[in-house]
Amino acid sequence: MTAETSPGPGVAAPAAPTCTIATWNVNSLRMRQERLLAWLQANRPDVLCLQEIKMQESDFPVMEFQGAGYHAIASGQKTYNGVAILSRIEHGAPTDIRVGMQDDDSTDTAARLIAATIPGLGLRVGSVYVPNGQTIDSDKYVYKLRWLERLRAYLDRHHSPSEPLLLGGDFNIAPADRDVYDPEGWRDSVICHTAARKGLEKLFEFGLFDSLRQVEPTAQIYTYWDYRMLAFPKNLGLRIDHILCTAPLLARCQAARVDRAARKGEKPSDHAPLLLTLSR
């Protein structure tokens, strides 16, 4: 900045432009629509990935989100699962929308992945809901591990680690022991089991990075607290919601935070939103 363009004494330089990407497992959009709309008004993220909307596309409140200033796309099913992406209208309508991983050889139709390009931000964004897996000796855990393998193959087919790509969602995996309030107690759970963590590591090997750990390398931060056992007041949490990004976005990660206030109040989701600030 030259002397001619420098701000005068006591005048702050204009802030560098940023954008905010968020992810939130709302655990039923029907139950939490008004809460979500109020949160959007208060926080104004540029992009929000939603999981567990638990409704079909025909019931998805597109007009309500438009009224709040957001384009909205969704992949849903009755009662279970369901993912969506909201993006601020000024960034342009999402393009190149892709639902699921149906170009592989699987017959799985669970609504767990939706991806789109946000033109005004130059970003490819995916909303991801990885299966929970129930118990490590169940067929559901086998399904979880297979789903993670399919996601890695999907990335190999459609993406490059050199492109600006973000995957936000509920991955149902705590990457490390510091992401769990009781590592020994959770050691053999579907959240912390070695095979599940290796499935997540395969995504890292593709070229994705844990954005929160880019800016908060050691902090103990949680995104999920069970409804039982007074887990939230006691901070008995897990970090299972993540925003993964490719290397071109890594240096742009400025801040990351979990909005614990959104976990409070009447009928909250058991997850709190995770927000990532990127320079533009």
N, C-alpha and C positions, 0 to 999 in steps of 0.2 A: 504494500500500500504506500503510495507516494505521500509527500507532505501535503500536496494539494487536495488529496482525497481522504486524508486521515480525519477522523472525527475530532472535534475540539475537546479541550479539557473537560473532563467530567461527562463526556458523551460516549456511551458504549457503542462499540462497533455492531453493526447488524448481525444477528445470529445466523449461522449457516443453516440452510434449509435441511429439514429432516422429514422422515415419514415414519409412521408407527404401524407395525404389523402385530396383530394379536391373535391368540387362539384361546378357545374356551369350550370345554365340554359342558353344555348347559343342562344335560340330563333331563330332557323333555322341554321342547320349545313351547308346547301348549301351556305348561305350568309356569314358564318363566318368560313369556313374551314381553309382558309389561316391564319386568325387571330389566330385560335385555335392552328394550328401547330406551329406558331411562339411562342405562349405562352408556349406550351409544351417544346419547345427547351430552352426557357429562365428559366422556373421554375422547370422542371423535377419532378413533383409529382410522387410518387410511384403508386398511384391509383387516377383516376379522374372519378367521376360520372357525367354524362351529362344528361340534360333534354331538352325537346322540340327540339329534333333533326329534327323533321318534315320531315322524309323520311322513305321509306320502307327499309327493311334489304338488299334487292338486290342493293340498291343505296348507302349503307353505305360504306365509304372509308376505308375498312379494310387494304388494301395494303399500303395506304398512312400512316396510323397509325403505321403499322409494320415498315415502313421505318424510322419513327420517334422514333422507339424503344419500341413500345407498342403492347401488345395483345389487341384486341378490340372485344367486344361482344355487340349486340344491339337487342332491340325489338322496331320495328318501324311500322309506318303506314303513308299513304300518307297525306301530308299537316298538320296534327295535331299531338300533343303529341310526343311520342317516347323517349326512355331512352337508355342509354348505359353505359358501364363500360370499361375504359382503364386501363391497368396495365402494368408496366414495364416488358419487356421480361425476365429480369434476375430473376424475382420472379416466373417464371413458368406459363404455360397456365392456365387460370381459369378453375376450376373444379366444378362439381355439379351445373351446371347452371340451374336456375329456372326462367321461364318467367311468369309474371303475378300471379294471384291468382285463377287459373282455376280449382283448386281442391275443390273449394266451390260450392255452388249451383247457382252462378250468371252466366248469359250469357254475361256479359260485356267483350268486347274484346279490350277495349282501352289500348294502349301501355303505361302503367304508372309504371311498376315495373319490374326490372330485378335484379337477385341476383346471386352471385357466390362466391366460396372460392378462395382466392389468396394463393396458396400453400407456397410460400417462405416467406410470412408474417404471416401465420397462422391466417388469418382474414376471416370472412364471411362479405361480403359487398353487400349492396343493393342500387340501384339507384332508387329514388322515385320521382314521379311527381303527387302530390295531386291535384285533380280538384280545379279550382278557385272558382266556385260556383255562379259567376255573381252577383246575388242579393239575399238577405235573403228570399224574398218572391217568389223565382223561383224554378222550378223543379231541376235546376242545383245545387242549394244549398242543396236540399234534397239528390241528388246524391253524393255531396261532403261528407256530414255527413255519409251516408251509406258506402261510400268508406273507410272512416277512420275506421268505425266499422269493415269492412272486413279486413283491414290491421291489426288491433289488433287481430282478430281471426286467421289470417294467422300466426302471430307471436306466438300465443298460440299453434298452430298446429305443427309448424316446428322449433321453436327455444326455447332456454332457456335463462333466464337472466344471467346465469352463464357462457355462452359461449362468446368468443370475437366477437361481432357483431357490425357493423356500418351501419347505414342507412343515406345516404347523398342525399340531394335533395331539390327541391322546394316544400315546404309543404304548401305554400299559406296561412300561418297562422303566425301572429306576436304573440309570446307567452305572452308578457306583454306590458303595456303602454310605457315603456321606449324603446321598439322596433319600435315605430311609431313616426314620426315627429309631428303629430297632433292627440293625442289620442282621444280627444273629437270629432273631425271631422270624425274619422274613427270608432267610437264606434260601430255603427250599420252596419258596412260593413261585408262582408263575410270573411275578413282578421282578424277582431278583435271580431266578434260576440261571445257571451258567449258559444254557442253550438259548434262552431268551436274550440275554445280554450279548451273546455272540451274533444273534440275528440282527440286533441293533448295530453292532460293530461292522457288519457287512455293509450297512448303509454308510457308515463312516468311511469304509474302504472304497466305496464308490467315489467319494469326494464330498460328502456332506459333513458339516461340523455342528457341534452343539453350541448354538449362538449364546446362550446364557453363560456358559463357561468361558466364552471369549471375553466377557466383561466382568463376570463374577466367578473367578477361577476356584475359589475355596469356600465361599459362603454356603451355609446350610439353608437351602431354600426349598420350600414344598409348594406343590400345586393342588394336592388332593388330601382331604381329610375325611375319614369315614363318618357317617352320621352317628354311629354308636360310640359308646365308651367316652363321651365328652372329648372326642379326638381333636376337634378344632380348638376348644379352649385350652386343652393341654398341649397343643401343637404336636400331636402324634400324626405326622404327615408323611407324604411320599412325593417325590418329584417325578411324575410320570407324563406330564404334558411338556412338549418340547417344540421349539422352532429350530429346525435344522436348515442350514444354508450352505451354499457352495462357496468356494474360495473367493470369487469376485465380490461377494457380499461381506466377507469376513472382516475386512479392514473398515467397512462402513458401519459395523456394529458399535453403537455409541453407548447404549444403556439397555438394561433388561430388568423388568420388575414383575412381581406377582401382585395383583390387586386383591389383597386379603379382605378388604372391605366388602367386596362382592360376594364373599363367602358368609357374610353376616346377615342378620335380619331374618325376616319371615320366609320360609320355604326356599332356602338357597340351593343351588347346585352343590354337590359335594366336591366340585372342582372350582378353582378360582382362575380368572383370566391371567394369561401370561402375555406381557407386552414387550416388544422389541423395537428400539428406536434405531433407525438407520440414517446415516447421512445420505444426501441426494446429490 
